[in-house]
Amino acid sequence: MPDALALGLVFWLAVFGFALLALSQERHWSQVTPSNRPSVPVVIVQRAIGFVAIVGALPLCMAIEGASFGCLLWAVLLSAAAAAVALVLTWAPGLLAPLARSVSPRGR
């Protein structure tokens, strides 16, 4: 059971990373929230945190399942996380509004 919880954490870490990457794009930002997009330095930090979250999921997968299956599992979880963010942006973009407000310095 602890492995299942850890894999859930890895999945949500990847979802968080992909959501940050999506919100760093003008089109998705305006789709999620009507507020102005953050400044360029904030967007760069946002993208960096997104990449770190996605890449940081790899060592967690490797620690849980070993190196060979962990890498495969990471790739599968990344695909599922990217699909989840794409579906949220398509059908319910408002679900990402709290994340957008927490990223935007003007949204606080």
N, C-alpha and C positions, 0 to 999 in steps of 0.2 A: 504493500500500500504506500509506503513512503516514496517508492519509485514513481508511482502514478502521480502523486502530488508534485514531485519534482518535474516530471514531464509536463504537467499542467503549468507549472511556473515557467518552464522553457517556452511553451506555446504562447503564454500571455506576454512574455518578454519579447518574443518575435512580433506579436501583434502590436505591442507598444512601439517597437522600432519601425515597423511598416507604417503605422498611423502617423508617427512623427515625420517620416519621409514624405508621406502623402500630403500632410498639412504644410510642408515646406514649399509646395507648389501653389502658385497663385490661383489656379482654377479650383483646386480642392479646398483651399482656404475660403474662397468666396462662396463655395457651395455649402460649407459647414457653418460659417458665421458671417454676419454682415459687417463686422468690425474691420478696420483697416488691417492690412497684413503687417506683421512685425518688420522691424528694420532688417537690413541685410546682415549685420553681425548676429542678430538673434536667430535668423534663418540658418546661418552657417553653424551656429552652436546646436540648433535643433537637428540639423542633418547629421552632425557629428554624433550626437547622443543616439539618434536612430541607428546609425551604423554600428556604434558600440554595442547597443542592445542586441542587434541581430547577430553580430559576430560573437558577442559574449555568451550567446546561447550554445555555441559549439562546444566550448570546454565543459559546460554543464551536461550536455548530452554525452560527451565522451566519458565523463566521470560516472554517469549513471549506467551506461550500457557498454562501455569499452570503446576502444578507438575505432574499430572497423564498423560495427553496427551503429555506434554513436554518430558517426559522420552521415551514414545513410538516414538515420532517424532525424537528424538535424535538417537534412535536405527535404524530407517529407514534411516535417513540421513547418519549415519555411514556406513551402508551397501552400499548406493549409492556412497559415497565418496571412499570407498575401491574398489568398482568395477570400478570407473572412473580411479583411479590410476593404477589398474591392466591392464585396457585397454590401457592406455597411455604407460605403460611399454611394452606392447605387440606390439603395432602398431606404436607408435611414441615416442620412448624413448628420442629423442632429445628435446622434449618439456620440459623436466625436467632439461636440461643442465644449464639454467640460475640459477636455484635453487642450483644445484650442485656446480657451480662456486662461488655462494655467500656463501656456507657453507665451502668450502675448503680454508684454509688460503693461500695455494700455488696457487690457481686459480685466485687470485686477481691481 
